[in-house]
Amino acid sequence: MIEMTLREIAEIVGGTLHDVPDPAVTVTGAVEFDSRRINSGDLFLALPGARVDGHDYAAGAVAAGAVAVLAARPVGVPAVVVSPAGQQADGGSAYVLAHDTDGSAAAVLTALAKLARASVDRLAASGELTVVGVTGSSGKTSTKDLLAKVLAPLGTVVAPPESFNNELGFPWTALRADAGTRFLVLELSARGPGHIKALTEIAPPSIAVVLNVGTAHLGEFGSREAIAQAKGELVEALAPSGVAVLNADDPNVAAMATRTVGRVVTAGQSQSADVRALDVQLDESARARFTLRANGSEVPVHLSVHGEHQVANALSAAAVALECGADLETVARSLSSARAASKHRMDVRTRPDGVTIVNDSYNANPDSVRAALKALVTMARAGAHGGPGGKRRSWAVLGEMAELGADSVVEHDRIGRLAVRLDVDRLIVVGTGRPSHALHQGAVMEGSWGEESILVPDIAAALEVLDEELAADDVVLVKASNSVGLWAVAEHLAPGIAAPGAGTEGSEVPPVDTEAGR
């Protein structure tokens, strides 16, 4: 965050100062919503959650070094207080928080959004800051990590440490940028129409990246067309000087070219793509090799991240870096050396006995599960220890894909059938609800499977099966929506597997309707 006095902050957010002896005192650090992470010079965000109210931790935050608190009511220590009645909805959160009966949480989030916008505007006015926004039904976090890697040779990059892409994490990330920041990379998510638009008003993008339009959050949107409409809000936010990076291989994304006044750059394997991958091949660990073509030149790339779906993510990252002035060779080197930097996302670890665990348990939707299953069977077909002979036994430990609405049962059935068609050896479905039953039954009904698919009620039961039957050199995929908590399976199978790669910092940003502001 750029340095601001408490008087300035109060003016920006429309708040009043309480218990502040000197309005000219300056916030020199960060804005933090977790009092356990406060350092000297920070501003503490007292956000009311469903179970924890940040106001209860205000005094402790100031004692730990916070200059003041951004709060919805006086807290007995220096504070900028915003009134729920004084905050305008069009300046902040477009989300409805079920627990926020008095509007306090919305008021604090709206104030946070205004503060982030003021900070970004000041940095952008200098001409040194480029804001890169990324959205898509899947791949946002992986692409964000790749962007941080390919842009680093050009200057200091601020990017979210995890999936900080909602009305709390997005402005929190934007406020990490300071005068030394050259690139601010931001994820944008949506649970309904207007959500992405609201986020772009906090940090208007210079470059907008749309990866894909899938079926994630189908239950909230109702149709793929509605999802496409929402994702396109990102490119609509561009100024004429902006750049839209669109996936040429996704018709719903390519069609967004007509929805922006910015210049359009396409990325993909299509012949028409401006930034293109040729001759894509996968190695024994499902890492892609391809020739990167752009601006009339070609260079080889060998990704270190796993899964063929990473090719599209890498091409989008490459397109952004090239637009920002990177040369093709440097982009290729950066892509080839980039590793998974966010936990629980295609994190591949191998035990001493040769068992490989693919921990992709952070989230799941039909598109991402299909991609992960294909990566699993690629690894299994490579043979023991990556050798050419003998197929390794493959396991898929899958849980429910949330937020699919009326299509949930059908989509889970399709995934079960796909596991059979891909020749996954063993399937463990975790859960007791209709979607889990549909996934299991889809596998059973697709082929001649008997005990190859097992439906278990919980994680403990899944671990019991794995502990008894897992053998040396097997490959295990663990994937489900975040709420299922299947990373516990990966952690059990290989202690420490959940540890993120280089470049991760901090803790996961909580959803704002659960436990923020502590």
Summary of the structure (lengths in Angstrom):
residues: 518
radius of gyration: 23.4
end to end distance: 20.4
largest distance: 75.8
contacts: 1984
relative contact order: 0.11
helix: 38%
strand: 20%
